[in-house]
Amino acid sequence: MSRLVGARLKEFAKAIVGCALKDRHEGNLQWVRIGGTKNDEFVDGWVEAKFKEFGLQDIHRQSFDLPPQWFPTSWEFRAAGGGKTLTPQSFRAATGSKATPPEGLDLDPVWVGLGTESDFVGRDVKGKLAIIWSWPTPGVINNSAQWLGATKRAADKGAAAVLTNLAIPGNFQIQGGGAAAGVPSFTMGTDDTNALRALMEAGPVKVHVKLTTETRSGLRDASVWGTLPGTSDEDIIVMAHHDSVFTGALDNASGMSVMVGLAEYFSKIPKEQRRRTIKFVTTAGHHAGSFGTLWMHDNRATFLAKTAVMINCEHVSPTQTYYFGPNLRKSDNIDARRWWVNGSSKLASLVLSAYRTFGVTIYDEMEPNASGDMGHVARDAPSVQMIESPAWYHTDHDTPEVVPAAGLEAVARAYAKIIDQVNKVERRELLTEAQISSRDR
């Protein structure tokens, strides 16, 4: 496995990240690889070029129409009180937020803590800006404002706008959900939020917020396919989504780099030594509904009829971090990943053996359901994934520095071993009892 080297995989990840940085330099507020935009299409071209370089066959784009997409076009935030004015740099619109009136809103801010029902006792937020402090568990994908229903509660109580601080130490910009229905909704980093709270504690404060948005129709995104033919009519599918939030080094340049690395590795193995065809795909529209894998699910009776295993490469190598007082501290290790296997006990055994062989750390129990791009197809054929979404997921701190090369190498080698082991086993031996029964009907 000398070609599956962490340093080379990391260079792949950096090249993919560069596409998002182009978006930032061009002045786009979200500066992400949004499906259907030109910098996301640039990544499609990069993948195609790599597939051609490695000699893959049937390289093509499979295009999908995306539903109308929300885009912010401008936002403003100012807080004034006690002769001071704050203009926080980490202020952002929550994804999907309603716009403010064209002139913006001038509001009294009200601190409502975690936003539980008890936090609203004695606090009138009607026509005001409700400020919610959300505990990260560990971050954007899971935090207290979500599972306590804080933003909805604020809107239901008449707040004119909602500002959520995901209390990750530092001053992270975050991009994600959490927009309250029908109410302009925003996020802000912890340092900026603490400065606003201190201003509020010193005396009356007025906040000006403004958000303009637009909905863009007619966007299209594409899955990019490349194939290494094998010696049978069965196949293995290796996939990774290509759109991102911010620079998206972990999400999902890390997964794409492993997928591309595996394409290079197996391209060096003669066709007569490849029992099954291997199909590599960077899937379309992940953040718009995972259209690439939804298509696979909708066509599972034919497209996945002879699939031995699907491997999803997503968020594969995050640096382990710890909340330590007011700081977020990095370690010199790689975080554990959530994991999923759908298939026989034989498949699960060889997957876990590969993880142990290459020191891939995982949670002690398998997830009850697959997530990410695997979600649509997880039970349609034998499937494997690991995925982790740490504190900096969907933030401006998702940079190459938090994606260890050693983790990329370990995962790539584990996946390569899984493919090699799967190719020694009959497909029937990899299926669940339910899949065998369904196939035999």
Buried (B, 14 or more C-beta within 10 A) or exposed (E): EEBBBBEBBBBBBBBBBBBBBBBBEEEBBBBBBBBBBEBBBBBBEBBBEBBEEBEBEEBEBBEBEBEEBBBBEEBEBBBBBEEEEBEBEBBBBBBBBBBBEEEBBBBBBBBBBBBBEEBBEEEEBEEBBBBBBBBBEBBBBEBBBBEBBBBBBBBBBEBBBBBBBBBBBBBBBBBBBBBBEEBBBBBBBBBBBBBBBEBBEEEEBEBBBBBBBEEEEEBBBBBBBBBBBBEBEBBBBBBBBBBBBBBBBBBBBBBBBBBBBBBBBBBEEEEEEBBBBBBBBBBBBBBBBBBBBBBBBEEBEEBBBBBBBBBBBBBBBBBBBEBEEEEBEEEEEBBBBBBBBBBBEBBBEBBBEBBEEBEBBBEEEBBEEBBBBBBBBBBBBBBBBBBBBBBBBBBBBBBBEBBBBBBBBBBBBBBBBBBBBBBEBEBEBBBBEEBEEEEEE
